[in-house]
Amino acid sequence: MLRGAVYSAPAGTRPLELDLWLPEEPQGALPVIVYIHGGGWRTGTRGDMGPRMRDWRPGPFARLAQAGFAVASVDYRLSGEALFPAQLDDVTAALTWLRARAGELGLDIGRLVTWGESAGAHLAALLTLTAPVRGCVAWYGPTDLTTMPAQATPGAYDPADPHTREALLIGAAIADAPALARAASPVTYVTTDAPPFLILHGTDDAAIPLAQGEQLAAALRDAGTEVDFRPVPGADHAWLGLSDEDVERCFHTSLEFARAHTAA
């Protein structure tokens, strides 16, 4: 494992690091998963795949490495450090760093998928739609910041509030900056060339409405690209409310997608 490798040093802020998990006995150049953490763009750490997997032994990244992947879990500037598009710039820089060092690290950068949860799924989707990768695993992520207020539980989201997670990301209330909100929305970047997506989203998600997952899936279908959208019955945000077995099933489904779309 390569821990704490500095991949970028943006001016005026902390160095950005990634951890690279590797199989103990790699067989040739490795397919790659770039994992992007959640936390509302405001908090979170690169070593966390969400509360339901914090007690796994071995942990989720070790499991992916055991399955034959190189897993790069990456930092990015949080919204208290820099406004969008800094976060997309950062994860793009991580991809560039991996590509430049693919030979020495034993990576097959042409067989790379992204994987993110919540805010990390938002960034994984943006990266997938703007960079040459094989596919995206998106767990319960925002996909269109302009439609979230109408989709949320009545009274739960005020688009004029400059203190929502989304407003803090772009530096303005969604109602006051629709162009910025569109620029920060994955649906804006869907084209006919989009790679495959696996979108998992809880039906009872109180933080990010299920309709956000539905909306990205519909945009991808309308573009004629491959998308597997799976509502997860009874799941709240971060897989809260699911049994341990169902959380394992979400993880396994995502692993199988990554395998299928990084085949040599």
N, C-alpha and C positions, 0 to 999 in steps of 0.2 A: 504494500500500500504506500502510495505517495501522499503524505499529509501536509496541508498548508502550503502548497506551491503557489507563489504569487504569479497571477496571470495578467494583472493590470494594476497600474498605480495612478488613478485619476488625480489630477491636481487638486489640492485642498481637502483631500479626504483620505481615509485609510487605504492601505493596500488591499486589493481584492484577491482572495485565495480560493483554491479548489482542492478537494481531496480526490484522489484517483484510487479506486478500489480495483484490484486485479485478481484474477484466479491464481491459486497457488502454483498450478502447473499449466500455464497457457499453451494452447495448441495452435501455433501460428498467429498471424495478425488478428487482433481481437475486434469483434463488433463493439460498438460504443453506445452507452446510454448517458446522455447529459441530463442530470436531475436538477430541478429548480424548486427551491423550497417555498412554502407559503408563509402567511403571516400578515395578510392585508397590505403588503408592500411596506409595512411600518415596522414589523418585528420579524423574528424567525432566524434560524441558523441553517447552514448548509447540511448539517448532520442529521436533520429531522425530516422524517417522511410523514409526520402527523402523529397525534396522540395515541391512536390505536396501535401503533407499531413500535412505540418507544420501549416496550418491555420484551420485544421479540429477542430470542437468543437461538441462533445467530440473528443479527439485525437484518433489516431489509436490504441494505447495500451489500452486506456479506452474502446474502442469499443470491442476489443477482450476479455477483462475482463467481459464486459457486456454479451458477448456471452457464458460465463461460463468457460473461460480459466484462468489459472495462466500464466502470461507472464513475463518471466525473460529477461530483456534487459541488455546486458552485455558489460562491458569494455573489451578491450584487448590491449596489447602493440602495439603501432604503429611502422611502419618500421623505424622511426627515433629514436626509443627507443631500439629496438631489431630486429634481423633478423629472418626470418622464420627458424625453425618451432615454434618460440616463440608464434606466434598468435594462432596456432592450440593448442599448449600446454595450452594456457590461456583459450580458450573456452572449452577445455576438462576439465580443472580444475573447471570451473563454473558448468559444468554438474556433476562433482564429489561432489561439495559443495551442490548442490540441492538434489542429491541422499542421502547424509548423513543427510540432514535435512528435508527430505520429510515428515516424521511423524509429526514433530512439526509444519510444515508449511501447512499441509493438502494437500499435493501433491500426485498424483498417477504417480510416475516417470516412470512406465511402459507404460504410455500413453503420450509420449512426441514426439513432432516434432520440427524441426528447421525451421527457417525462416530468410532469409537474403537478402539484396539488394546490388548489385555491389560487392565491395570487401567483404562485409558481406555474400553475396550469395556464393562466393568462399569458405569462411571459414565454412559456414553452410553445404555446400556440402561435404567438407573434414570431418567435424565432423560426419555427417550422415554416411559416408562411413567407418568410423573408430571407431564408438561407437554404442552401442545398443540403437537405437532410432527407432521410427515408420515411419518417413518420413521426407521429406525436401521440403520446398517452396523456390525456387531459382529465384530471380528477376535479370535478366540481369547481370549475374556474369561471370568472367573469369573461364574457365574450363580446358584449356590446354595452359600453358604459352609458350610452344615450337612452337605452330602453329599460335599464334596471329599475328606475323609479316606478314606472308603470307596472312592472312585473312583480314588484315586492309586495309583501303584505300591506294592505292599506294603513297609512300612517307611519310605516316603519322607515320610510326613506324620503327625505325632502331634497329634491334636486337643487333647491336654492341654498342648501346648507353647505358652507365652505369647509366644514370639518368632517365630512364623511371620508372613509378610506379612499374612495375614488377621487374626491375633490383634492385631498392632500397629495394624491399621486400626480395630478396634472397642474396643481397650483391654483385652482379656481373651482367654484361650484359648477356642477355639470350644466345647470340651466344657463349659466353665464358664459360658458365656453364650449358650445356644442362642437365646434370644429376640432378643438383639442381633444374632446372626449371621443370623437370619431377616429382621430389619429391614434388614439391609445386603445382602440378596439380591434381584436383579431378579425371580426367579420369584415372589416374594411379591406383586408388584404387577401381575401379568398379569390383565387383565380382558377381557371381550368387546369393549371399546372400544379395545383396544391397536392402534396403527398397524402397518403392515407392517415386518417385520424381514428383513434379509439377514445370516445368520450364517455366517462362514467360519472353519473350525477345522481345524488339522492333525491327521491321523490318528496321528502319532507325537509329539504334543506332550507333552514330559516335565514341563512346568511347570504347565499347566492341562489336566486330562484332557479328551479329546474328549467324554466323557460330560457335561461341563458344557454344551457347546453343544447336545448332543442333548436335555438336560433342558429348557432354555429353549425349544427348538423344539417339543418335545412339549407343554409347557404352553401355548404360543401356539396350536398346532393344536387342543388340547382346548378352548380358549376360542373356537374358530371364527374366529380371526384369521389374516391372511396372513403366512406365514413361508416363506422360501427358505433351507433349511439345506444347506450344501455342505461335507461333509468334504473336505479337501484331501489327497490321497494322498501319503504320504511326507514331509509337512511337520512339522517340529518347531516349537517356539514361535518367534514372530517371523519365521516363514517360513524359518527355517534349514533347510538340506537341500533347498530347492527350487532349480531352475534359474532363471536370470534371466528366462527367458521365462515361467515359471510365476508368478513374482512379478508380472510385468507383467499376466498374465492375472487374478490376484486383484484388482489395482488397477483394471483395466478393467471387470471384473464389478461392482465396487463403484461405479464412476463411472456405469455404465449404470443401476444400481438408483437412484442419486441422481437421475439425469435423469428416469427414469420416474416417480418419486414426488414430483417438484417441477414437473411439467408444469403449465402455466397452465390 
